[in-house]
Amino acid sequence: MVAARSVIWILVSWILPVATQFYGDFLHGVASGDPFADSVVLWTRVTPRDPRSVSELPVSWEVWPEEGGKARNVTGETSAKKQRDFTVKVEVSALRPGVYYSFRFTSGSAVSPLGRFRLPPAKGAALESLRYAIFSCSNWQWGSFAAYARAAAEELDFWLHLGDFIYEYGSDVYPELDRIARPGLEPAHEIVTLQDYRTRYAVYRTDPDLQTLAAAAPMIPIWDDHEVANDDWMHGAQNHQPATEGDFEARKVAAMQAYHEWMPTRFDPEANSGLMEWRAFHFGDLSTLLVLETRLTARTSQGELTGHDVRRRIKDIIKASGNRSTSSAPWVSPEQWPNSELDVQLKALQAESYQHRSKPEKQLLGSEQLQWIREHVTASSQGGVRWRLIAQQLAQPLAPADFEAAIGHARSNPNTGVRELGDHWASSWDNATVISMAGEPSYVLESLSPWARSQRGHRLNITEGNRENALMALASARYEIPLSYDGWEGYLAERGRFLSAISQGGDPSSTVVYGGDSHNAWVGSLRNASGHMIATEFDGMSVSSPGIDAYQSWLPADLVSAAWVSANQDLTWADTEHRGFMLVSLSQDSHNVSYRSVDTGFPGTSGASECLAMFTMAHGQPGLSRRSCRLSSSPGLASSPGSAPLPAAAPPAAGGHSTEGGTIGDEQAAAERSGPDAQRPAAAAAAADGETG
């Protein structure tokens, strides 16, 4: 008996350490992605306790239905390998649509957090509704990712990220050191190598709000430019310097490898050459979602004429027109611009800009992807699918903001409150643009953006840099010279080809385009070359990256929004001062979008989301209806019946949130900071002057 007990004790003492061994830790949460009717990708990362002495860790995974029924448990074994940065991706099949599943990973005795997902029905099968959220532009240093956590509370079927999931800049560039809201970015330098990109993703994936959303619903991602480098294209990028950063192709390959290691995509860089291309997702008979690629597969260079170049040239023309040696007239007053030498030069720049933007050889999507879009839109329509959804990285092209028109519209409004608001706008605009004695104090006393109030109080001096930017904006509007060329504004012929492709569905009331990139929110109708409406576009604000409010804080935020709507007939609404996400509720009869704002000031302490605006598209009825919107901390879309369709450009609201307005492109927004740009590093200057998104 004693001998038997001794044998048992020896066996237990040998087995127990093996059974309880911790190979590593699940520090980055879990995720699911790319949902199909019968399969999904599960993701996690095991951080080894001793990464120097291990090259592979055993990992088990388990998926089970939350309610039991006919669905069965699915389990498997895999490994976290050093060559994949110890990330794990498993494509799990033989699953049933419409069933809520939970999943987890284990490695030794370490157990991951739980994840959850539900798969859509097969293409053509009956489906009544979907609920999903759309994000873009999440910059670690600009603030918290509270938008992710708030969306996770909404019982989503999936979530889209339209790019700029990470940013490549070093910790001292975007934002600059005095504007950093959240420290801890690693590596501190600009990321260029494979290990750099891996480290940056590892930092982002520690965010608790991101982990909450990643575990709650499947992700459908696509990259924009900052997953590689700012303003990238097929063979280069604005923020890539070959002389100091090496071959761009090598950097692109490294960036894409890290992207797929750290994202729940079906693409495997080890098994597939080239890039993950555009792809389609089917949600029964309710919708087909096309996810496009606008950066690396076909885009031609935007470097011939950039927003930075155009802004500098406009400022130089304005400065050269005045007598800088006198204290009374450093610039020519805008009233004196017509028929002046300044007028001639700005008209020439406008013609040059339009010629450049209209070149037929400039591409974003390429002929192969355009043909793919046509085929899928046509097949979806002919197959009886109710909605065609197109997700891509960029925002709709806009004419430059027209502040003079916005002020004029407000001051002629029959509503007394709106007229008074217009008078206030006029005072603010004159304060920024009227040429007065040099050194004469100018300031804004109220209606600053929330960011400006938090940083500078309610009194903000108008600097010479502010006045330069205001006059530049005035010239941009009067002469129709866009200040951004990285987006669709710089590729007009390709934009026409894209609109032609998506119009193959025939019904404009069932075609929806989603965009990101600009950090601001706007809603507009899309028309073909003949002026016929073909779709509606909803472009979302950023998760944390700054909008126009952080850079043009010397103007009232509602004036900025109104100026963009006034310049763009088909732009219905915009918000240029909030961060957040779009929450979409889709049914057989309607497409509902709620724009949700969040506080980005305190990472990990996500409060309620605020509904800024809500819009409804009724299937079979072209156009939009604006629904009521209220502050709510509970999940769901706030709405009320009986709202009338919106006109193309609604009159400005008096007080509260702007109910109309335009957006400003990410590239231009960053240009509207005050003060000189002297002697900044190239990357910092690019970020500040609009070459970033």
N, C-alpha and C positions, 0 to 999 in steps of 0.2 A: 504493500500500500504506500509506504514511504517512497519507494522507488518510483511508483506510478505518479505520485504527486510531484516528485522532483522533475520527471519528464514533462509533465503538464506545465510546471512553472517555467522551465527552460523554453518550451514552445511559446508560451504567452509572452515571456520577456523578449523573445526574438520577433514575434509577429506584431506586438503592440506598437513599437516605434515606427514600423513600416506603415501600419494602418493610420497612425496619427501624424505622419510626416507632412510638414508644410513645405511644398516645393516653391510656392510663391503666393502672391496675394492678388486679388481682383480689385485693383485700385481705380480702374477706369470704367466700371459698370458693365452693362450689357446692352446690346442693341439688336434689333431686327430690321430687315430692309428688303427692297425690291420684291414686294408681295405678288405672287401669282395665285391662281385659283387652288393649286394643290401643293405649293412649295413656297419657301421663304428662306432668306439667308439670316443666320444667327451669328452674332459677333461678340467677342470679348477680348480681353488681354490679360495675360497672367504676368505679373511683374515678379521675376525671380528674386529669391532672397539673396542669392549670390550669382549675379549675372556673369561673372568672369569664369566661373567653374562649370557652367552648364550650357549646353547648346540645344536642349530639347526637354520639354516637360510634358508628362502625360496629362491629358484632359478628357473628361467624360462630359457628355451633355444629355439632357433629358427634356422631352416635351410631353405635356399631358393636357388633356381637355379639362377645363375647369368644372364643367357640369356633367362629366361622364358621358353617357349615351353611347352611340355607335362609334364615335371617334376613339382611337386607341392611343396608348402611350407609345412614344418613339424614343429610342435611346441610341447612343453610339459612342465611339471612342475616336479620339484624334490626338493631336499634340500641338503645343505651342513651341514654334521653332525660332531659334535665334535669327535665322536668315529672313524671317518675316517679323522681326522685332517682337517676338513672342505674342503676336496677335493671333487670334483664332477666328476663322470663318468656316461655317458649315452650311451647306445647302441641304435643308431638310425637306423631303418630299413625302408623298403618300399621306398628305393631310387633307382635311375636309374644309370646304369653304363655309363661312358663316359661323364657325365654332370658335369660341374664345379659348385660346391655349395659353398656358404658362410654360416658362422654360427657365433652365438654369444650367450652369456649368460647375464642375468640381475638378480640383487638381490636388491629389493627396487628400488632406483633410480640409483644405480651403474650399469654401462654397461661395459662389457668386451671388449677387443680388438676383431677385426674380425679375424676369421680363414677361411681357404679355403681348399677344397679337391676335388678330382675326383676319382671315383671308377673304378676298372677294369671290363671288361666284364666277364661273367660267364665262367667257365671251358669249353674249347672246342670252344667257340665263336671266331670269327675272331678278331685278334688284330695285328696291323702292327708294333707297336714300344712301348718301355718304356724308361723312363729316370729316373735314381735314383742315390743317393749318399750313400756312405758307410763310417761309422765312428767307432772309438774305442778310449778308453783311454783318457778321458777328466778330467784333474786334475786342480782344481781351482787355486791352488797356483803357478803352473808352468807357467801360462800365460793366455792370452785371448782365448776365444772360437771363434775366427774370422772365423774358418773353417765353422761353422754353418751358419753365415750370408752370406758368399760367395756362399755356396751351395744353399741357399734360392733364389738367383738370377737366378738359372738355370732352373726354370720352371719344377720342379720335379713331378713325379707321386707318389713317396714315398721315404722314407729314412730309412736306416738300421743303427742301433747302435749295434755293436757286443760285447758290454760289457765294464765294468769299466766306467760307466756313472758318478759315483761318486767314491771317495776314502774314506776309513774309517780312515785314519791316522789322528793324531793330527796335529796341525799347526807347530810343531817344528820337524817333522820327515821326511816327504817326500813332498817337499824338506826340507833340514835343513834351519835354520833361515837365514843364509847368502845368500841363493839362492832364497828366496821367491820373485816372480815376481808380485804377486797380493795379497794384504792383505784382511782381512775381512772374513776369514773362521770361521764358527760356527758349532757346538761348537768347542772350541779350543783344547779340549782333543780328544782322540780316541773315535769313536762312538761305543757304545755297546748296549744301550737300545733302545726301540721303539722310545722314544722321541728324543734321539740322532740322529737316522737315519732320522726321520722326519725333524728335524732342518737342517740337512746337505742338504737334497733335497730342502728345502725351499730356502737356500742360492743359490744353483746352479740354481734354476728356476728363480731367479731374473736377471740372465745374459741376457742382451738385444739381443745378437747374438743368443743365444739358443731360446729365445722367438720368434725371427723373423722366424727361421726355423720351429719351432713347429707349428706356425700359418700358414705356407705356404704349407705344404703337410703332409700326414699321415706318422706316424712313425711305424716301425716294430722293436721292441727292444728284446734283450735277454741279460741276465746278464753274467758277467764273475766272477772273484773272489772278487774284491774290493767292490762290492755291499754288501758283507757280511764281509769278512776278507781275507787278502792276502793268496794265495795258499790254498784255501779251498778245501775240499772234502766232502764226504757224512757225516762224523762224526767228523770233526775237521778242523783246519786250522793252518798254520804256525804262523799267527798273532792272535792266540787266546790262552790265558793262563787261563785254568780253575780255577787255584788257586786264581786268582785276578779278573777274568772277568766272572766267573760263568759257567753255563752249555752251551755248544756250541749249542745244539738243540734249547734252548730258544733264543739265539742270532740270529740263522738262521731264526727262525719263525718271530722274530721282524723285521729283515732286509727285509724279503720277504713281510711282510705286508706293510711296508713303501714303498717298491718298487712298489707294485701294486696300492697303494693309489696315488702315484705321477707319475705314467706312464699310458699312454692310452692303456692298455691291456684289453683283454676280461675276464681275470681271476679275480675272486672276492674271496679273502681269507676268507671272512665271509660266503660265500655260498659253498666254496669248501675246502675240506681238502687236505693236501699234497702240492705239488708244481705244478706250471704251467710247463707242459712238452713240449717236442718238438712239432712243429706244421707246417702245410703246408699252403701256399698261392698260389692261382691259378690266372693266368693272361691270360685268354682266351686260344687260341691255341698257344700262343707265348712261355710261360714259366710256370714252376712250381718251386716255391721257398720253399725249406725245411730249417727250422730254427731249429738248433740242440741245445742240452743242454749237456755241458761237465763237469759240476762242482758238482752239488748237488744230482743228482738222482742216479748215478751209480759209480762215480769215487772212486777208491780205493786210499789209502794214498800214497803220494809221499815222505813221511818223512823218509823212510828207508835209502835213499841216496839222498842228496840234492846237488844243485849246490854250495851252501856255503861250504858244507863238502868237495866236490871234489876240489874246488879252494884252500881251506886251505891245503889239503893234498898235492897237487901239489907244492905249495909254500914251504911247510915244507920239501918235498923231495929235492927241488932245494937248499934250504938254507943249509940243512944238508950235502949236497955233497961238499960244499966249506969250506974253512978255514976262518971263520968269525973273527978270531983274528988277521989276517994279513990285511994290507992296500992294498995289491996288488991283492988279489984273494978272495973277499968275496963270490963268487960263482964259480962253475965250468963253464968254457966257453962252449957254445953250441957245439963247434967243438969237445969237449972232452966227450960229452954225450954217443956216441955209445960204447957198451960193458963195460960200467961202472956200478957201483952199482946203480946209478941214473937210468940208462937204465933198469935194472932189476926191480926196484920198480915201475917205470912208466908203464912198460908192465903189471905188476901184477895189477895195478890200472885200466888199460884199460880193462883187462879181467873181473875184478870185476864189472866195470861199465856196460859192455855189458851184462853180465849175469843178472844183476839187471834190466836193461831196457827191456830185452827180456822175462821176466817172463810172461807166458800165462795168469796167473790169474790177472794180473794188468789190470784194466778197466778204461775207460773214458766215454764211451757211454752206455755200458751194452747190453746184448743180446736182450732185448725188443726193445730198440731204433734201434739197428742194423737191426732187422727184419722189423721194420717200414720203415727204409730207403730203404731196398731192395724192399719192396712192392710198395712204392711210386715211386721209380725210374723206376721199371718195368712197372707200370701202366701208368706213364707219357710217356714212350717210346712207349708202345703199343697203347696208345691213340692218338698218332700223335702230341703230344706237341713238339714244336720245340727245346726248351732249358731246361735243368735241372740245376738249380742253388742251391747250397748247402751253406748256411751261418752258420758258427760256430765260436767259439771264438778264436781258437788257430791258430798259423802260422805253415806252413809246416816244418817238421824236417830238420835240416841242419847239415852237418858235420862242425867241427870247422874251422874257418877262417884260410887260409894258406897264410900268408904274404910272405913267401919265394917264393912260386909258383907264386904269383901275380907279384912280382918284376922280377922274371925270365922271365915270359911271356912278360912283357913290354920291358925289355931290349933286347929281341930277336926279337922284332917286326920290320918289314922293314920300318915302318914310323919313320922318324927322330924325330918328335915331341914326339911320344910315347916312343921312346928309351930315350930321354932326361927326360921325366917324370919318367921313370923307374929308371934312375940314381938318380933323386931327392928322389924317394921313398926309394931306397937303402940307401941313406945317412940318411934319417929320421929313418929308421928301425935300422941301425947300431948304430945310436946315442942313441937309446932306449935299445938296447940289448947287445952291445959289453961290455965286462967286462974290466974296466979300473981301474986306481988307485982310491981308495976311496977319495971322495972329489973333484975329477977333474970335472970342470964344463961341463955340457952338456946342450944344448938348441936347440929348434926349432925356426927358424927365419921366416918361411912363410908356406903357405898352411895349416894354422890352420883352424879349423871349424869356422863358423860364430859366434857361441856361445863363443868359446875361444877368438877370436879376440875382441869381445865386452867386455869381462870380464878382459882380461889380456894383451891386446895389441898384437903385432906381435912377441914378444920374450917370450918364455915360457921355463923355466928351467925344465929339466928332473930330477925328484926326485928319491930317492931310491924306493919309492912306485911305481912310473911309471915303473921303470926297473923291479921290481918284477912282475908287471902285464904283461909287455911285454914278459918276460921269461915264465910266466905261459901260455900266449897265444901261444907261440912257442911250448911249450911242449904239449899243448892241440892238436895242429895241427899235430905235428910229430907222436904222439902216438894215435891219433883219440879218444881222451877223451872229450866228450861233457861237457860243463860247465853249462848246463841248463837241469833240469829234471822235471820241472813242466808241460812242454808242451808235444807235441807228441814225442819228443826225448826220454822221459822217459817211453813211453808206446808203444814199437815197435810192439808187438803182436796185440794190439788193433788197431794200425794204419793199419796193414795188413788186419784186419777184416773190417775196415772202407773202405779201398780202394776196397776190394772185393765187398762190398755192393753197392758202387756208380758205379761200373763197370757194373751193371746189365742193364744199359741203352744201352750198346753196342757201341755207337758212341762217341769216345773221343773228337770229334770236337764240341759236343753239351753239354758237361758236364763241369760245372765251379764250383770251390770251392772258397769261400771268407773267409779270416781270419783276425784277428787283434792281440791284446795282446802285440806284441813285440815293438811297438812304431816306427817301421821302415817299409819301403816299399820294397816288393820284388815280383817277378813274376817267376813262375817255372812250369815245366811239372811234372805230377804225373804218376808214373809207378807202375804196380803190381809186384808181386814176380818174374814173368817171364820176366820182363823188358819191357813189352808192355805199351805204353802210354794209360792212361785211362781218363785223365782229365787235365785241366790247372787250376792252383791256383793263385789267386791275393790276396795278403795280404797287408793291408793298414797301413800307418803311423798313429800316434796318433793325436788327436785334439790338445793336449798341453803337454802331458807327455813327458819327455826327452828321446831322443834316444842315440845312442852310441856317438854322437858328444859331448854331455855334459860331458862324463866321460872318453873318450879316446882322448881328445883334443890334446894330444901331438903327435898324428899321423895324417897325411893328411887324410881328409875324403874320398877322392877318392881311396886312398890305402886301407882303411878299406873295402870299398865296393868291390873293386877288389879282395881282399883276400877271401871274402866269395864266390864270383862267382868261383874263381879258385879252391876252395875246393869242389864245388858242381856242377857236370856236368849238371844237369837239371835246375839249377838256371840261368835264362836269364838276369835278371836286378835287381838292388836294389838301394835304396837311404837310407842312414843312418844319414842324417843331417837335414831333413826338417819335419815340422809338416803340417798336412792338411787332405785331404780326397780323396777318389776315386770317380770319376764321371763316371757313366756307361750309355752308349747309346746302347740299345738292339733292333735289328730288326729281321725280319724273316731270313735275310741273314748273319748278322754279330753281333758280340759282341765287343763293343769298350770300352776301359777303359782309362781314362785320370787321371794320378796322379797329384793332384793339391796341391801346397804348399801355405801357408799363413804366414804372420807375426803375431806372438803371443805376441808381446811386449806391445800392447796398447789396453786393453779391451774396447770394445765399439766403436773403430775407425777402423773398418775393411776396408782394402784397397783391391786392386786387388789380385786375386789368380794367381799363376804362374803355367803353365803346365810344369811339369818336364819330363814326358814321356807319350807316348800314344801307346797302343797296340790294334791290331785287330785280332779277331778270325773269320775266315770265316766258316760258317756252311758247313759241309761236307768235310772240308779240315783241317786235324789235323796240329797243329802248330800255330805259332804266326807271325804277321807282325808288325814291328815297324814303326810307322808313325811319321812324323815331328811334332814338338811341338814348340810353340812360346808363349812369354809373351802376355797375353790378359786380359783385364779387362771386356770384354763383355761375356755374357753367350754363351755356346756352346763349342763343342769339336774342337780344332784346328787340322786340318789334311790336308794331301796332298796325292794324288794318287801316285802309282808307287813305294812304298817302298818294298824292298825285305824281305823275311822271315829272321828272326834272327837265327844265329847258336846257339847251346846250350850255348856257352860262347863266347861272342864277345870280341875282343881285347880292351884294355882300351883306352879311349879317351884322347887326349892331351888338357888339359885346359877345362874350362866351367864345366857344370854339368857332373857327371859320367854317361856314357852311358852303363855301365855294373857294375857288382859288386854283392856283397851278402848282406845279412842282418845280424844283430846280434840279438839274442834273448833278450827279455826284461830282463830276469833274469841275463844274462851275462853283458849286457850293464851297468847295475847299479853297477856291480862289478869293473868296470874299472876306478874308481876314484883313485886319488893319495893320499898318506899320510896314516897314521896309523888309525886303527879302535878303538883305545884304549878307553875303558870305555864308549862307547856309549850305550844308551838304546837298549834293544833287538830289538824293532821294527825299530829303526833307522839303526842298523847294518844290519837287514834283508833287508830293502829297499836299502841300499847302496850296499850290497853284492849280490844282484841278486835274492832275494826271493820275488820280487814284479813285477807286470805287469801292 
